[in-house]
Amino acid sequence: MFFCHLTNYAYQTTSDLDISATYIDVRSSHAKELLNEDMPGAIWVNPQNLLIINNFLKTSDKRKKYIVFCSCPHDEHSIALAEIMDREGYENVYVLEDGWDIITDNHLTTRRS
């Protein structure tokens, strides 16, 4: 785990899974449709809908541990949300590097019917 600094924001990255954390899925609706699988228990926050992002930020506990993941090649959606959460005062936010790959490699997905 290390700290990244991008555009003056600091967020933590991890390649480890943690069952005590709340997982945030920021895959686009297109990616979710294409992959047709979800991580049970993860909260989906559509990265392309500012209203949904704002609602999530207004209703979430800033002290909880969050692990943000996407299926982007360079974790772009995860990084963007982690930066916003950092700016909004969230205390414990991690970007899961290669998130969707790690989640599927660990068999933590279920197929949608």
Contacts in CASP RR format, 6 or more apart in sequence:
PFRMAT RR
TARGET T0000
AUTHOR 0000-0000-0000
METHOD contacts of the structure
MODEL  1
MFFCHLTNYAYQTTSDLDISATYIDVRSSHAKELLNEDMPGAIWVNPQNL
LIINNFLKTSDKRKKYIVFCSCPHDEHSIALAEIMDREGYENVYVLEDGW
DIITDNHLTTRRS
1 12 0 8 1.000
1 13 0 8 1.000
1 14 0 8 1.000
1 16 0 8 1.000
1 94 0 8 1.000
2 12 0 8 1.000
2 13 0 8 1.000
3 10 0 8 1.000
3 11 0 8 1.000
3 12 0 8 1.000
3 13 0 8 1.000
4 10 0 8 1.000
4 11 0 8 1.000
4 12 0 8 1.000
4 13 0 8 1.000
4 79 0 8 1.000
4 95 0 8 1.000
6 79 0 8 1.000
6 83 0 8 1.000
7 83 0 8 1.000
9 82 0 8 1.000
9 83 0 8 1.000
9 86 0 8 1.000
9 87 0 8 1.000
10 86 0 8 1.000
11 79 0 8 1.000
11 82 0 8 1.000
11 83 0 8 1.000
11 85 0 8 1.000
11 86 0 8 1.000
11 93 0 8 1.000
11 94 0 8 1.000
11 95 0 8 1.000
12 93 0 8 1.000
12 94 0 8 1.000
12 95 0 8 1.000
13 94 0 8 1.000
13 95 0 8 1.000
13 96 0 8 1.000
13 97 0 8 1.000
14 67 0 8 1.000
14 94 0 8 1.000
14 95 0 8 1.000
14 96 0 8 1.000
14 97 0 8 1.000
15 96 0 8 1.000
15 97 0 8 1.000
15 98 0 8 1.000
15 102 0 8 1.000
17 67 0 8 1.000
17 96 0 8 1.000
17 102 0 8 1.000
17 103 0 8 1.000
17 106 0 8 1.000
17 108 0 8 1.000
18 65 0 8 1.000
18 67 0 8 1.000
20 65 0 8 1.000
21 64 0 8 1.000
21 65 0 8 1.000
21 66 0 8 1.000
21 67 0 8 1.000
21 94 0 8 1.000
22 43 0 8 1.000
22 64 0 8 1.000
22 65 0 8 1.000
22 66 0 8 1.000
22 67 0 8 1.000
23 39 0 8 1.000
23 41 0 8 1.000
23 42 0 8 1.000
23 43 0 8 1.000
23 66 0 8 1.000
23 67 0 8 1.000
23 68 0 8 1.000
23 69 0 8 1.000
24 42 0 8 1.000
24 43 0 8 1.000
24 44 0 8 1.000
24 45 0 8 1.000
24 56 0 8 1.000
24 66 0 8 1.000
24 67 0 8 1.000
24 68 0 8 1.000
24 69 0 8 1.000
24 81 0 8 1.000
25 32 0 8 1.000
25 38 0 8 1.000
25 39 0 8 1.000
25 42 0 8 1.000
25 43 0 8 1.000
25 44 0 8 1.000
25 45 0 8 1.000
25 69 0 8 1.000
25 70 0 8 1.000
26 44 0 8 1.000
26 45 0 8 1.000
26 46 0 8 1.000
26 47 0 8 1.000
26 68 0 8 1.000
26 69 0 8 1.000
26 70 0 8 1.000
26 77 0 8 1.000
26 78 0 8 1.000
26 80 0 8 1.000
26 81 0 8 1.000
27 35 0 8 1.000
27 44 0 8 1.000
27 47 0 8 1.000
27 69 0 8 1.000
27 70 0 8 1.000
27 71 0 8 1.000
27 77 0 8 1.000
27 100 0 8 1.000
28 46 0 8 1.000
28 47 0 8 1.000
28 48 0 8 1.000
28 70 0 8 1.000
28 77 0 8 1.000
29 46 0 8 1.000
29 48 0 8 1.000
31 70 0 8 1.000
31 71 0 8 1.000
32 38 0 8 1.000
32 44 0 8 1.000
35 71 0 8 1.000
35 100 0 8 1.000
36 111 0 8 1.000
36 112 0 8 1.000
37 104 0 8 1.000
37 109 0 8 1.000
37 110 0 8 1.000
37 111 0 8 1.000
37 112 0 8 1.000
38 44 0 8 1.000
38 109 0 8 1.000
38 110 0 8 1.000
38 112 0 8 1.000
39 69 0 8 1.000
39 103 0 8 1.000
39 108 0 8 1.000
39 109 0 8 1.000
39 110 0 8 1.000
40 108 0 8 1.000
40 109 0 8 1.000
40 110 0 8 1.000
42 69 0 8 1.000
43 56 0 8 1.000
45 52 0 8 1.000
45 53 0 8 1.000
45 56 0 8 1.000
45 81 0 8 1.000
46 52 0 8 1.000
46 53 0 8 1.000
47 53 0 8 1.000
47 70 0 8 1.000
47 77 0 8 1.000
47 80 0 8 1.000
47 81 0 8 1.000
53 81 0 8 1.000
53 84 0 8 1.000
57 84 0 8 1.000
57 85 0 8 1.000
57 88 0 8 1.000
60 66 0 8 1.000
60 90 0 8 1.000
62 88 0 8 1.000
62 89 0 8 1.000
62 90 0 8 1.000
62 91 0 8 1.000
63 91 0 8 1.000
63 92 0 8 1.000
64 92 0 8 1.000
65 92 0 8 1.000
65 94 0 8 1.000
66 85 0 8 1.000
66 90 0 8 1.000
66 92 0 8 1.000
66 93 0 8 1.000
66 94 0 8 1.000
67 94 0 8 1.000
67 95 0 8 1.000
67 96 0 8 1.000
68 78 0 8 1.000
68 81 0 8 1.000
68 82 0 8 1.000
68 85 0 8 1.000
68 93 0 8 1.000
68 94 0 8 1.000
68 95 0 8 1.000
68 96 0 8 1.000
69 75 0 8 1.000
69 78 0 8 1.000
69 95 0 8 1.000
69 96 0 8 1.000
69 99 0 8 1.000
69 100 0 8 1.000
69 102 0 8 1.000
69 103 0 8 1.000
70 76 0 8 1.000
70 77 0 8 1.000
70 78 0 8 1.000
70 99 0 8 1.000
70 100 0 8 1.000
71 99 0 8 1.000
71 100 0 8 1.000
71 101 0 8 1.000
72 78 0 8 1.000
75 95 0 8 1.000
75 96 0 8 1.000
75 97 0 8 1.000
75 98 0 8 1.000
75 99 0 8 1.000
78 95 0 8 1.000
78 96 0 8 1.000
78 99 0 8 1.000
79 95 0 8 1.000
82 93 0 8 1.000
82 94 0 8 1.000
82 95 0 8 1.000
85 93 0 8 1.000
86 93 0 8 1.000
96 102 0 8 1.000
96 103 0 8 1.000
103 109 0 8 1.000
END
